Amino acid sequence: MIKNALPVTYGNFERIQPFDLSKNSSIGCGGLAPCALFPRDLEELFALLCRLQSDGISCLTVGNMTNVLPPDDGLKILVVCTRKMRGIQATQSGVFVEAGVSAGQLLQACQTRNLLGAEFLAGVPCTLGGALYMNAGAGGTYIAEIVESVLVFRRGRRVELPVEACRYGYKTSLFMQTDDVILGANLRLKRSNEQEIAERKRYYLQRRAHLPTGKSMGCVFKNPENGVSAGEWIERSGLKGLRVGGAVVSDRHANFILNDRGATSQDVKRLIATIQTTVKARYGVELKEEIRYLE
Ligand SMILES: Cc1cc2nc3c(=O)[nH]c(=O)nc-3n(C[C@H](O)[C@H](O)[C@H](O)COP(=O)(O)OP(=O)(O)OC[C@H]3O[C@@H](n4cnc5c(N)ncnc54)[C@H](O)[C@@H]3O)c2cc1C
């Protein structure tokens, strides 16, 4: 039987109880989860997952919550949040990085060690676990391209999956179809010099200068396969600035929905549905969500 309640004392894991999803997600929506636990490294994460499993307590693993829409009525299960993990170790071919490391922390470590290849992640507000789950990318490069293997928690064991086993595709991965929890990954990087790394980082950061600021989930929709971006279809449909409650289609980038006036998740969902219906009716194009709905 799956139990959701957590005993009052539960190891030494840092916790927030209850966990306010609206304060902890980049879109700023959602109700409460009963509790969030914050392991500080891979061993703590593994120990926590083993213990939850043996106690029959179900959980949801998240990173920085920058690509998720939490429900207004909250979550019944507890949240395991990796964002306090910091571990990065040099390997022969690059680095091993723990799931909760942010893109910024990874790039800092790469720069110190003169390792090139991850700069496309500059400015992406992700943890590596979230990026590996979503196959995050920017400027036409995706994280799958630098992954050697992913280490996961699978039914009480550590399993190392070579990249070929991770079924990576455009904004998709094996992890969307399994209960695996990503513990970390080996990334393949090249030796370079500080100047080249800094230049490439600058290049990718400049490409992001036009992106909207404010509360969002980044791009809401995947780009369809017809060569025209989702944002372009939304703009052509005249939907920039369209509002439902506190949620609005960004004027700067039509694939961004902003929460600028205390939007509920319901507002965001209704706006998403309106965009999909309108673009389909005008151009016959089906826009599919990139964001993940939490439940
Ligand atoms: C302003 C802004 C700009 C953005 N720009 C980009 C961009 O340029 N490119 C891009 O690809 N994305 C972009 N995004 C979206 C987002 O940052 C990425 O998808 C990122 O990879 C999500 O990482 P996260 O740690 O926030 O994951 P979360 O949002 O916390 O989680 C995403 C999904 O992964 C799962 N998950 C997270 N960690 C684990 C784990 N350890 N094990 C198993 N499952 C896990 C969660 O359950 C959830 O289903 C942007 C978002 C914002 C707000």
The ligand as an SDF file (V2000), in Angstrom:
LIG
                    3D

 53 58  0  0  0  0  0  0  0  0999 V2000
   13.1120   31.7420  -18.1480 C   0  0  0  0  0  0  0  0  0  0  0  0
   13.2450   30.2920  -18.5990 C   0  0  0  0  0  0  0  0  0  0  0  0
   14.0710   29.9970  -19.6600 C   0  0  0  0  0  0  0  0  0  0  0  0
   14.2030   28.6610  -20.1090 C   0  0  0  0  0  0  0  0  0  0  0  0
   15.0330   28.3940  -21.1590 N   0  0  0  0  0  0  0  0  0  0  0  0
   15.1620   27.1110  -21.5860 C   0  0  0  0  0  0  0  0  0  0  0  0
   16.0310   26.7950  -22.6830 C   0  0  0  0  0  0  0  0  0  0  0  0
   16.7160   27.6440  -23.2500 O   0  0  0  0  0  0  0  0  0  0  0  0
   16.0930   25.4930  -23.0750 N   0  0  0  0  0  0  0  0  0  0  0  0
   15.3820   24.5100  -22.4620 C   0  0  0  0  0  0  0  0  0  0  0  0
   15.4950   23.3390  -22.8680 O   0  0  0  0  0  0  0  0  0  0  0  0
   14.5610   24.7850  -21.4320 N   0  0  0  0  0  0  0  0  0  0  0  0
   14.4330   26.0450  -20.9710 C   0  0  0  0  0  0  0  0  0  0  0  0
   13.6000   26.3180  -19.9230 N   0  0  0  0  0  0  0  0  0  0  0  0
   12.8410   25.2390  -19.2950 C   0  0  0  0  0  0  0  0  0  0  0  0
   13.5650   24.5410  -18.1390 C   0  0  0  0  0  0  0  0  0  0  0  0
   14.5430   25.3900  -17.5390 O   0  0  0  0  0  0  0  0  0  0  0  0
   14.2360   23.2470  -18.6140 C   0  0  0  0  0  0  0  0  0  0  0  0
   13.3090   22.3370  -19.1460 O   0  0  0  0  0  0  0  0  0  0  0  0
   14.9960   22.5440  -17.4780 C   0  0  0  0  0  0  0  0  0  0  0  0
   15.6500   21.4310  -18.0130 O   0  0  0  0  0  0  0  0  0  0  0  0
   14.0990   22.0880  -16.3260 C   0  0  0  0  0  0  0  0  0  0  0  0
   14.9680   21.8300  -15.2360 O   0  0  0  0  0  0  0  0  0  0  0  0
   14.4230   21.8750  -13.7560 P   0  0  0  0  0  0  0  0  0  0  0  0
   15.5270   21.4870  -12.8480 O   0  0  0  0  0  0  0  0  0  0  0  0
   13.7720   23.1700  -13.4760 O   0  0  0  0  0  0  0  0  0  0  0  0
   13.3410   20.7020  -13.8130 O   0  0  0  0  0  0  0  0  0  0  0  0
   11.8930   20.7070  -13.1540 P   0  0  0  0  0  0  0  0  0  0  0  0
   11.0590   21.7590  -13.8030 O   0  0  0  0  0  0  0  0  0  0  0  0
   12.0160   20.7140  -11.6780 O   0  0  0  0  0  0  0  0  0  0  0  0
   11.3770   19.2670  -13.6250 O   0  0  0  0  0  0  0  0  0  0  0  0
   11.0710   19.0200  -14.9670 C   0  0  0  0  0  0  0  0  0  0  0  0
   10.6440   17.5420  -15.0720 C   0  0  0  0  0  0  0  0  0  0  0  0
   11.7630   16.7230  -14.7570 O   0  0  0  0  0  0  0  0  0  0  0  0
   11.4810   15.8540  -13.6570 C   0  0  0  0  0  0  0  0  0  0  0  0
   12.7090   15.7590  -12.8640 N   0  0  0  0  0  0  0  0  0  0  0  0
   13.4710   16.7690  -12.3940 C   0  0  0  0  0  0  0  0  0  0  0  0
   14.5550   16.2860  -11.7470 N   0  0  0  0  0  0  0  0  0  0  0  0
   14.4750   14.9380  -11.8150 C   0  0  0  0  0  0  0  0  0  0  0  0
   15.2970   13.8590  -11.3440 C   0  0  0  0  0  0  0  0  0  0  0  0
   16.4210   14.0840  -10.6580 N   0  0  0  0  0  0  0  0  0  0  0  0
   14.9070   12.5870  -11.6180 N   0  0  0  0  0  0  0  0  0  0  0  0
   13.7700   12.3430  -12.3050 C   0  0  0  0  0  0  0  0  0  0  0  0
   12.9440   13.3140  -12.7620 N   0  0  0  0  0  0  0  0  0  0  0  0
   13.3020   14.5920  -12.5330 C   0  0  0  0  0  0  0  0  0  0  0  0
   10.3410   16.5380  -12.9010 C   0  0  0  0  0  0  0  0  0  0  0  0
    9.5560   15.6050  -12.1750 O   0  0  0  0  0  0  0  0  0  0  0  0
    9.5530   17.1680  -14.0530 C   0  0  0  0  0  0  0  0  0  0  0  0
    8.6940   16.2300  -14.6630 O   0  0  0  0  0  0  0  0  0  0  0  0
   13.4740   27.6360  -19.4530 C   0  0  0  0  0  0  0  0  0  0  0  0
   12.6490   27.9560  -18.3570 C   0  0  0  0  0  0  0  0  0  0  0  0
   12.5390   29.2660  -17.9140 C   0  0  0  0  0  0  0  0  0  0  0  0
   11.6630   29.5820  -16.7450 C   0  0  0  0  0  0  0  0  0  0  0  0
  1  2  1  0
  2  3  1  0
  2 52  2  0
  3  4  2  0
  4  5  1  0
  4 50  1  0
  5  6  2  0
  6  7  1  0
  6 13  1  0
  7  8  2  0
  7  9  1  0
  9 10  1  0
 10 11  2  0
 10 12  1  0
 12 13  2  0
 13 14  1  0
 14 15  1  0
 14 50  1  0
 15 16  1  0
 16 17  1  0
 16 18  1  0
 18 19  1  0
 18 20  1  0
 20 21  1  0
 20 22  1  0
 22 23  1  0
 23 24  1  0
 24 25  2  0
 24 26  1  0
 24 27  1  0
 27 28  1  0
 28 29  2  0
 28 30  1  0
 28 31  1  0
 31 32  1  0
 32 33  1  0
 33 34  1  0
 33 48  1  0
 34 35  1  0
 35 36  1  0
 35 46  1  0
 36 37  1  0
 36 45  1  0
 37 38  2  0
 38 39  1  0
 39 40  1  0
 39 45  2  0
 40 41  1  0
 40 42  2  0
 42 43  1  0
 43 44  2  0
 44 45  1  0
 46 47  1  0
 46 48  1  0
 48 49  1  0
 50 51  2  0
 51 52  1  0
 52 53  1  0
M  END
$$$$
